[in-house]
Amino acid sequence: MSKMRAKVRVGSVLPVAQYEGVTTQERLVFHGVAKTGSYPPDGSDEDNTFAKFSPSVLVDLMVANPALIGKFEPGKSYYVDFTPID
């Protein structure tokens, strides 16, 4: 099996659990990328390339690692690599 790289954008960050006023879990929802506005006539924009071959992407993660709480912002994009495990 081949590796796959996806490009995703944070759609929302929702606090799920709190303890003594501190967020202890967040729900991160990622969507496939799409360019705001028009693509260049030759289609050379990277977001267009990802959207063309992965037109629908939804990743929903629950994060409980204190080092990651508050680190993800709506609108930021990330690469996600899928590598098979032998």
Backbone hydrogen bonds, N-H to C=O, Kabsch-Sander energy under -0.5 kcal/mol:
donor,donor_aa,acceptor,acceptor_aa,energy
4,M,82,F,-2.1
6,A,80,V,-2.9
8,V,6,A,-0.5
8,V,78,Y,-2.9
9,R,31,H,-3.1
10,V,76,K,-2.8
11,G,29,V,-3.4
12,S,29,V,-1.5
14,L,27,R,-2.6
16,V,25,Q,-2.7
17,A,25,Q,-1.1
19,Y,22,V,-2.5
22,V,19,Y,-1.6
24,T,17,A,-3.0
25,Q,17,A,-1.3
26,E,63,V,-2.3
27,R,14,L,-2.9
28,L,26,E,-0.6
28,L,61,L,-3.2
29,V,12,S,-2.3
29,V,27,R,-0.5
30,F,28,L,-0.5
30,F,59,V,-3.3
31,H,9,R,-2.7
32,G,57,V,-1.2
33,V,7,K,-1.1
37,G,35,K,-0.6
43,G,40,P,-2.5
49,T,45,D,-1.7
50,F,46,E,-2.1
51,A,47,D,-2.7
52,K,48,N,-2.4
53,F,49,T,-1.4
54,S,50,F,-1.9
59,V,30,F,-2.2
61,L,28,L,-3.0
61,L,59,V,-0.5
63,V,26,E,-3.4
63,V,61,L,-0.6
68,L,65,N,-2.3
69,I,65,N,-1.1
71,K,68,L,-2.1
75,G,10,V,-3.0
76,K,73,E,-2.0
78,Y,8,V,-3.0
80,V,6,A,-2.9
82,F,4,M,-3.4
83,T,81,D,-0.6
86,D,84,P,-0.5
